[in-house]
Amino acid sequence: MTDPTAAPAVLSVDLDAVARNYRTLGQVSGLPVHPVVKADGYGLGAQVVATRLMAEGARTFFVARVTEGLRLRDALGSQSAGGPVIYVLDGCRAGEAGALRAADLRPVLNHPAQMQDWTTAGGGACGLQIDTGMNRLGFRPEDAPETFDGLALVLTHLACADDPANPMNRRQRDLFAGVVGRYPGAIRSFANSSGCFLGPDFAFDAVRPGVCLYGGGPEGRPDTRIAPVATLTARVLQVRDVPAGESIGYSQGYVADRPIRVATVAAGYADGVLRAYSPAGAVWIAGETRPLLGRVSMDVCAVEITGLDVALGDPVELFGPNRLLDDAAAAAGTISYELLTSITPRVPRAYSQ
Ligand SMILES: *Cc1c(COP(=O)(O)O)cnc(C)c1O
């Protein structure tokens, strides 16, 4: 398909908005921004997003998996050819250290076995993760190495930054501050997206945001300075009148209590329109917010359009500027991260500058 916007469902990505959010996060934190582009850039396309952010000045990126790092390295070129620094948050699993080194990727070392593997493979520039309370990945402060050859960056990850009043934030900050003194040459990387908004006490050397670059809030709507980036649009496949008493979709998920008009829309859970939207989901159609009716099926969903002027092929916004990503996520009982990373490969991505 040459024109992705002609597809039944399309994910439009506003790269200018990504660039604006990148600058905003830099201004708010007062620090260099090292974008997180794991999970294919939160589903929006890591290569395209990173290429644009490099044009904005980004020189260091984070991915989760080694495979993501290899792909990004291929796309952006080696560091000697002007490519960026790429950190892999997983670190290196046994046997992978050589491949990381060969691709000029830097593992974020999380435990002693990874340090050993990296050293055995020849070592070199790497990161280190300190676990300051999330109990997920990294060394506890008391177990952190005194020094490590090649250590270029040390990070920790906030568990509750979306709740600025939570004392956990300061506890994590203080634990991190207490250990990073050991690594005088290393960049101290602290804040994720919501951490960027915690204030100067929480600034170290660089920030590491993901979701706010892509227009999402960590939990609930993002700061008002963050611009929407992604729009999921689908097309109306059929319009019908449903008499009172009849049901719509699988399991009679909705029963009309009055005569209604219904649009069947070409987007379902195989596109990333979560089944969990039922019963609270809504879309933007013909200038109004209207409810989804009944179950989302694999390829289609149903929208109530009584009284609206809707024609075949009309666009329906599942999320975007009129139906905010975080509101859509909340309706499905989830967060923007999951909504974005659930958009499947069947949905073409269309980029605007
Ligand atoms: C995913 C991730 C981030 C980015 O988090 P956001 O909340 O999306 O800004 C930063 N650091 C680590 C270690 C992560 O896993």
The ligand as a MOL file (V3000), in Angstrom:
LIG
                    3D

  0  0  0     0  0            999 V3000
M  V30 BEGIN CTAB
M  V30 COUNTS 15 15 0 0 0
M  V30 BEGIN ATOM
M  V30 1 C 10.7560 2.4460 30.2890 0
M  V30 2 C 11.8270 3.0610 31.1030 0
M  V30 3 C 12.0190 4.4610 31.1210 0
M  V30 4 C 11.0500 5.4170 30.4850 0
M  V30 5 O 9.9390 5.5500 31.3360 0
M  V30 6 P 8.7170 6.5500 31.0100 0
M  V30 7 O 7.8380 6.4320 32.1790 0
M  V30 8 O 8.0990 6.0380 29.7610 0
M  V30 9 O 9.3060 7.8990 30.8300 0
M  V30 10 C 13.1250 4.9530 31.7850 0
M  V30 11 N 13.9860 4.1360 32.4390 0
M  V30 12 C 13.8060 2.7950 32.4790 0
M  V30 13 C 14.7770 1.9630 33.2350 0
M  V30 14 C 12.7220 2.2200 31.8370 0
M  V30 15 O 12.5270 0.8910 31.9060 0
M  V30 END ATOM
M  V30 BEGIN BOND
M  V30 1 1 1 2
M  V30 2 1 2 3
M  V30 3 2 2 14
M  V30 4 1 3 4
M  V30 5 2 3 10
M  V30 6 1 4 5
M  V30 7 1 5 6
M  V30 8 2 6 7
M  V30 9 1 6 8
M  V30 10 1 6 9
M  V30 11 1 10 11
M  V30 12 2 11 12
M  V30 13 1 12 13
M  V30 14 1 12 14
M  V30 15 1 14 15
M  V30 END BOND
M  V30 END CTAB
M  END
